[in-house]
Amino acid sequence: MMFSLKVILVLAWHLLPEVKTSMVKLNNNGYEGIVIAINPSVPEDEKLTQNIKEMLTEASTYLFYATKQRVYFKNVSILIPMTWKSKSEYLMPKQESYDQADVIVADPHPKYGNDPYTLQYGQCGEKGQYIHFTPSFLLTNNSSIYGPRGRVFVHEWAHLRWGVFDEYNVDRPFYFSRKNTIEATRCSTPITGMNVVFNECKGGSCITRPCRRDSQTGLYEAKCTFIPDKSQTARDSIMFMQNLDSVVEFCTAKTHNTEAPNLQNKMCNHRSTWDVISESPDFQNATPMAGTNLSLRPTFALLRSRQRVVCLVLDKSGSMAAVRQFLLTLLSI
């Protein structure tokens, strides 16, 4: 019996798993099995894979010290699309696929543009779906905006792996504290800065003025922006503004700003990011690593996608009557 392509595709749809399953495992304090997949629509560019390697290498050290020497990135697979030319160094994927990747590199999302983001459906402490980077973010030097890419990756990894949320709020950038003062929505509160309105920007310099109060809300006017001072002493928090040089930690119970109207407080019942992170199964047996000669540099494998083939093997015996009837039904669709 000859089966049409339509039947094969329908069978593949029914047989393949629908639930996204990450291959990431923590082994002796090191994350293994991380898959970063490049979308087939992304033009071939060796600089892209090189920058991904540099980002993860930088992120590994930053993550290690941010988690109090508990975890780092041990090995990473970069999935090259079929639209790129084949090379001798490209290995064959085993179970890795774009649909199951932990990180994807794809065109900008209409909502986020070139900003990195992590798709999160779950509640506090639940893993996210994937991290999304754009080629523009990975190829353009935007460190003045986002900070080093490695730090950005750790920020997004905390969303993905540990289910914590942002400590800023673009919709509610200011709030009234218990002391009846206007505070910028941030964590931690020792982060200092100015509240200004940008009037005009030309050639990299801007004219600003102090923020005025809104007569209806009592808060600052809608265009008011909190600009952190370049020089800081605050060490947290990575989920607020990882681009500040001094920020190398997550907010703890001692430093967490429970008043801030941000998603972390809303989703996690005003608990600090480190409280949530430290309760992850990752940290149940991950004791701090000691020693000065630790290698935190991840290893990388470049894999090139291939077309997936689904083989259907049928038995002609009577026990397969139900399957035969199923296939005949599909043929009539």
N, C-alpha and C positions, 0 to 999 in steps of 0.2 A: 504494500500500500504506500502511495506517495503522499506526503503531507505537505501542505502549502506553508509558505513562510508565515502566514497569518497564524496558523495553528501553533507553530514553533514559538512565536513571540508570545502568544497567549499562555502557553505552557510555561515559558520562562518567567512570565509575570507571576504566575501562581506558585512556582517552585522556589524562586529566589526570596530570601528574607526581606521583610519590609522594615524591620527595626534597625536603626543605625547602631553599630557596635564598634566602639573604639578598640584598637589593638594595644593601647598603651598599658604598660605594666611597670610597677615600681620594683626594681630588683637591686638590693644592696644600696639603697639610697639614690639610685639612678633611674630616671625614666627611660624606658625602652619602648620601641615600637611606634614612635610618633610618625605620622604620615602627613606630609605637606604636599598637596596636589595642585598642579597648575592647570587651569582651564584650557581646553583646546583652542579657545578664541584668542588667547594671549599670544602675541607674536614672539617668535624665537629670539632669545636674548641671553647670552651666557652670563651677562652681568647680573641678571635676575637670580640665577641659581647661586652665584657667588655671594650676592648680598643676603640671600636667605641663610647661607652657611655662616656668614659673619654675624647676622642677627641672632641666630641660635647660640653661637659661641659666646657672644656677649651676654645673652640672656641667662646662660647656664651659671655663670659666676654671680650675676646679680641675684638670681633666684636662690642660689646656695646661701648667701649671706642674709637675704631677706627672710628666709625660713630658719634662721638661726643654725645654719650649717647642717640642715637635714636632707635636702633633696637637690638634685641637679639634673641636667639633660644628658643622658648617656649615649643614645644613638637615635638618628633621625633618617627617615627615608623621604626623598624628594621624588615625587611622581611626575615624570616628564610626559607631556601629551603626545599622541601619535602624530599631531600636526608638525612636530619638530623633527628635524632630521635625525636619523639613527646614528649612534656613535658607539665605538667599541667599549667605552667605559660604562655605557648604560646596561644595567642588569635587567633580568626579566622579573616582573612582579610575581609574587606568590599569591597572597590574599589581598594585597593592597589595591584599593580602587578609589576613584574620585568621590564616589558616593559615600564611602566610609571614612574619608579623610578627616583628620582632626583640624587641619588648617587648609583653607583653599585660597588660591590666588586667582582672582577673577575681576571682571569689569566692575566699575563703581555701582553701588546700589543707589537707586533714586533718592532714598531717604538719607543715606549717610555720606554720599559722595566718595571721596578718597579717604575718609576717616576709617581707621580700623574699628571693627566691632566684633562682638561675639553673640551668636544667636542663642538666647536663653529662653526656654519655655517653662522650666521648672521652678520650684520654690527654693527657699534659702537652703544652701548646702547641696543642692542637686546639680549634677553635671550639665553643662550646656551642650549644644549640638555641634558647633564648629566655629572657628575663628576665621574671619574674612579680611584679607589684605588685597589691595589693588596693586597692579604693576606700577602705577605712578608713585604710590607710597614707598614701594621697595626700591625704586630707581631714582627718586628725587630726594635731595638732602633737605628734609623738613625738620631737622633737629631743634631749630629755634621754636617750633610750634609744639611738636610732640615729645621732644627729647630723643635720646639715642634709641634706635629701633629695638635693641635688646631689652630696654626697660619697658617699651610699649608691649613687647611680646609677653613679658612677665605679668603686666597688668591684665592683658587679655587671657592669659593662661589661668589666672586666678578666677576669672569669670567661668572659663570652660571647665576646669578640673574641680574646683572647690565650691562653685555656686555662690560666690559673693557678688556684690553689686557696686555700682559707682557711688562715690561719696560727694559728687558735685550734682548740681541740678540746674540745667540751662533754663528751665521754666520758672524756677524759684531760686534765683541766685542770692537772695538776701532774706533774712527773717528776723523777728524780734526774739532776743534771748530772754531768759528768766530775769535778767537784770534790766530788762527793758531797753537794751541797746540794740542797734542794728548790726547784725553780723553777716559776713559772707558765708554761704553754705559751703562748708569745707570740713576736712578732718586731716590733721588736728587743728584746733584753734590757735596754737602758737605760730602758725604760718602767718606772717605779716604781709601787708600790702596796702595799696591805695585803691580808693573807690572813685573812678573817674568816668567821664563821658568823652569819647573820641569825636572831635569836631571835624578834623581834616587830617588826612595822611598823604604825604607825598615823599617819594624817594627814600622810603624806609624810616622817616621820622613823622611823628604825629603831634598835632596840637590837641591838648586835652583841657578839661575844666573839671572842677569838683562836682560831684553829684548833688542834685537838689532833691528834696523830699517831695513825694507825691502827696498832695493835700487829701486825697481820698483814702489811700492805704497807710500813709504814715511812713512807708518804706521809701527807698530811693526810687527815682524815676526809672522808667522801663529801659532806657538806653544805658543805664549805669552798669559798669563792669568792674569786677574786682581784679586788680593786677598785682600778683604777688611780687614782693621785693626779690631782686635777683640774688641777693645775699641772705641766706636763711640759716637758722640753727636747728629748726625742726627736722626730725628724722623720719616723720611719717606724715602723709600716708601715700602708699603706692596707688591706691584706688582713688585718690583725689587728684594728685598732680605729680606723676612720676618724672616729669621733665625737670623738676627742681633738683639741682645738684645735691643738696643735703638730704633729700628724701631717699631712704634706702630700706625702709621698714613698712610693714602694715600696721594700721592702728590697733592698739591693744586695749584691754579694758581700762587701763589707766589713762590712756591718751584719747580714747574715742569720744567724739562729740555726739552725744545722744540727742541733742536738740535739733541738729541740722535736718531740714526737710528733704532728705535725699532717699534714693531707692534702697540703699543698704539698711537704713533705719526702718523703712517701711516694710521691706520684705523679711528682715531678720530680727524683728522685734527689738530694735535698738541695740543689738549686739554688735560688737566690734568685728572687723573683718578677720583679725587673727583668732578670735574666739571660735568663729565658724571654721576657719581653715584648720586649726589645730585639732578639731574634732573629726576631720576627714579620716577615712580608713588608711589613707597614705601615711598618716603620722602615728598610727597605733604602734608600729614597730620600727619607725625610722628615728633612731637615736642620733644625736649630733655626731658628726664625723670629726675626728681629731687628726692632727698632723699638719705639717707645713708643705709636704710634697704631694698633695692631692691633685690628681688630674681631673679638671672639671670640663675639659674640652670634649664636646660630643664628636662621635664618628658619623659620617654621612654616607648614604648609598643613593646613587642616582638610578631610578627605575624608569623604564619607558613603557607606557601603556600599550596594550595590544587588544585586539578585538576579543570579546568574550564569546566562547562557543558553548552552547548548551546541547548536550547529547541526550537523546531519549532512547532508552533501550526497552523494547516491549517483548513480553513473553506471549507466544501464540496459544498457550494452554487455556483451558476453560476458566482457570482462576483469574484470567485477565479480561473476562467478559465485561466487567464494570468499567475498566479502563477503555476498552474498545468502544463501549457505548458513549463514554465521556468524549472521546475524540470525534466520534460521529456527530455528536451534538455540537462540538466546536466547529466542525466543517459546515454546518448549516447556519452558523452565525452570519 
